Amino acid sequence: MNYLRTLLMLLLSLCPFALAAQSQLALCQGSSPARWNNCVGAWTNPGNEKYQGEWKFGKPHGQGTYRS
């Protein structure tokens, strides 16, 4: 049973919606981060750097994870 619980936690941590479950904010809508405000979303730039977390006025803000 512990194995299943651990596997479930791992799968949820990989899901982009996992952050939304931890945040009070809604999921970001659309594909342009410049328009994202008070929401949770993930974006990868052309340099393959990724930010997944909270956005405010089109910029990463609050809780999130940045990976280069």
GROMACS elastic network, one bead per residue, 0.5 to 0.9 nm:
[ bonds ]
;  ai    aj funct       b0    kb
    1     4     6  0.52456   500
    1     5     6  0.63747   500
    1     6     6  0.87057   500
    2     5     6  0.50466   500
    2     6     6  0.61042   500
    2     7     6  0.85377   500
    3     6     6  0.51478   500
    3     7     6  0.61171   500
    3     8     6  0.85741   500
    4     7     6  0.50268   500
    4     8     6  0.60521   500
    4     9     6  0.85772   500
    5     8     6  0.51123   500
    5     9     6  0.62186   500
    5    10     6  0.86628   500
    6     9     6  0.51516   500
    6    10     6  0.62265   500
    6    11     6  0.87123   500
    7    10     6  0.51005   500
    7    11     6  0.62357   500
    7    12     6  0.86551   500
    8    11     6  0.51567   500
    8    12     6  0.61705   500
    8    13     6  0.86116   500
    9    12     6  0.51482   500
    9    13     6  0.61613   500
    9    14     6  0.87954   500
   10    13     6  0.51802   500
   10    14     6  0.65203   500
   10    15     6  0.89744   500
   11    14     6  0.52747   500
   11    15     6  0.65311   500
   12    15     6  0.51544   500
   12    16     6  0.83516   500
   12    17     6  0.81102   500
   12    18     6  0.58389   500
   13    16     6  0.78081   500
   13    17     6  0.87274   500
   13    18     6  0.59619   500
   13    19     6  0.82137   500
   14    17     6  0.86336   500
   14    18     6  0.74412   500
   15    18     6  0.54062   500
   15    19     6  0.81635   500
   16    19     6  0.64712   500
   16    20     6  0.78568   500
   16    41     6  0.74197   500
   16    42     6  0.69459   500
   16    52     6  0.74268   500
   16    53     6  0.87947   500
   17    20     6  0.51475   500
   17    21     6  0.66513   500
   17    27     6  0.78359   500
   17    40     6  0.84172   500
   17    41     6  0.80955   500
   18    21     6  0.52466   500
   18    22     6  0.67736   500
   18    23     6  0.89601   500
   19    22     6  0.51180   500
   19    23     6  0.61878   500
   19    40     6  0.70534   500
   19    41     6  0.82335   500
   19    52     6  0.79989   500
   19    53     6  0.64829   500
   19    54     6  0.84135   500
   19    63     6  0.87989   500
   19    64     6  0.80458   500
   20    23     6  0.50064   500
   20    24     6  0.71821   500
   20    25     6  0.66546   500
   20    26     6  0.67369   500
   20    27     6  0.64253   500
   20    39     6  0.84718   500
   20    40     6  0.59853   500
   20    41     6  0.80727   500
   20    53     6  0.82042   500
   20    54     6  0.87350   500
   21    24     6  0.76335   500
   21    25     6  0.88118   500
   22    25     6  0.88149   500
   23    26     6  0.79967   500
   23    39     6  0.88724   500
   23    40     6  0.76589   500
   23    53     6  0.89862   500
   23    54     6  0.81872   500
   23    63     6  0.84665   500
   24    39     6  0.86946   500
   25    28     6  0.87654   500
   25    38     6  0.63443   500
   25    40     6  0.61491   500
   25    54     6  0.77840   500
   26    29     6  0.88426   500
   26    38     6  0.74810   500
   26    40     6  0.60938   500
   26    41     6  0.88515   500
   27    38     6  0.89076   500
   27    39     6  0.53218   500
   27    41     6  0.59460   500
   28    31     6  0.85843   500
   28    33     6  0.82595   500
   28    35     6  0.89578   500
   28    36     6  0.59913   500
   28    37     6  0.76219   500
   28    38     6  0.80563   500
   28    40     6  0.53693   500
   28    41     6  0.51635   500
   28    42     6  0.84046   500
   28    54     6  0.88485   500
   28    55     6  0.81322   500
   29    32     6  0.83650   500
   29    33     6  0.88896   500
   29    35     6  0.86317   500
   29    36     6  0.71666   500
   29    39     6  0.83598   500
   29    41     6  0.82130   500
   30    33     6  0.78752   500
   30    35     6  0.81257   500
   30    36     6  0.80973   500
   31    34     6  0.89745   500
   31    35     6  0.87148   500
   31    36     6  0.89609   500
   31    43     6  0.83808   500
   32    35     6  0.58800   500
   32    36     6  0.71196   500
   32    43     6  0.87868   500
   32    58     6  0.84022   500
   33    37     6  0.84381   500
   33    41     6  0.84839   500
   33    42     6  0.87948   500
   33    43     6  0.73130   500
   33    55     6  0.80392   500
   33    57     6  0.86936   500
   33    58     6  0.52207   500
   33    59     6  0.72783   500
   33    60     6  0.89778   500
   34    37     6  0.84033   500
   34    57     6  0.71004   500
   34    59     6  0.71671   500
   35    57     6  0.69057   500
   35    58     6  0.54271   500
   36    39     6  0.65791   500
   36    40     6  0.85379   500
   36    41     6  0.84341   500
   36    55     6  0.62407   500
   36    56     6  0.64885   500
   36    57     6  0.61323   500
   36    59     6  0.77634   500
   37    40     6  0.86790   500
   37    54     6  0.86756   500
   37    55     6  0.56956   500
   37    58     6  0.59829   500
   37    59     6  0.81367   500
   38    54     6  0.70780   500
   38    55     6  0.56868   500
   38    57     6  0.73715   500
   38    58     6  0.89868   500
   38    61     6  0.87909   500
   39    53     6  0.83229   500
   39    54     6  0.57182   500
   39    55     6  0.54823   500
   39    56     6  0.70298   500
   40    52     6  0.76087   500
   40    53     6  0.52505   500
   40    55     6  0.60179   500
   40    64     6  0.87425   500
   41    51     6  0.82115   500
   41    52     6  0.57697   500
   41    53     6  0.55636   500
   41    54     6  0.64583   500
   41    55     6  0.71763   500
   42    50     6  0.71439   500
   42    51     6  0.56490   500
   42    53     6  0.63265   500
   42    54     6  0.85961   500
   43    49     6  0.83314   500
   43    50     6  0.56570   500
   43    51     6  0.55509   500
   43    52     6  0.64562   500
   44    47     6  0.78508   500
   44    48     6  0.57022   500
   44    49     6  0.54613   500
   44    51     6  0.65436   500
   44    52     6  0.86383   500
   45    48     6  0.53541   500
   45    49     6  0.55191   500
   45    50     6  0.64871   500
   45    51     6  0.86618   500
   46    49     6  0.74375   500
   47    50     6  0.88420   500
   47    68     6  0.82912   500
   48    67     6  0.87273   500
   48    68     6  0.68296   500
   49    66     6  0.74210   500
   49    67     6  0.56951   500
   50    65     6  0.80146   500
   50    66     6  0.57031   500
   50    67     6  0.51735   500
   50    68     6  0.63917   500
   51    60     6  0.74916   500
   51    64     6  0.69307   500
   51    65     6  0.56118   500
   51    67     6  0.64387   500
   51    68     6  0.87714   500
   52    60     6  0.84451   500
   52    63     6  0.88228   500
   52    64     6  0.54733   500
   52    65     6  0.52781   500
   52    66     6  0.65695   500
   52    67     6  0.86842   500
   53    60     6  0.71624   500
   53    61     6  0.78199   500
   53    62     6  0.75967   500
   53    63     6  0.57857   500
   53    65     6  0.61636   500
   53    66     6  0.84851   500
   54    59     6  0.85837   500
   54    60     6  0.60042   500
   54    61     6  0.54617   500
   54    62     6  0.56237   500
   54    63     6  0.57046   500
   54    64     6  0.59349   500
   55    58     6  0.62082   500
   55    59     6  0.54376   500
   55    62     6  0.72934   500
   55    63     6  0.88317   500
   55    64     6  0.88382   500
   56    59     6  0.54563   500
   56    60     6  0.64012   500
   56    61     6  0.56628   500
   56    62     6  0.83698   500
   57    60     6  0.84660   500
   57    61     6  0.87166   500
   58    61     6  0.89172   500
   60    63     6  0.85170   500
   60    64     6  0.76990   500
   61    64     6  0.76774   500
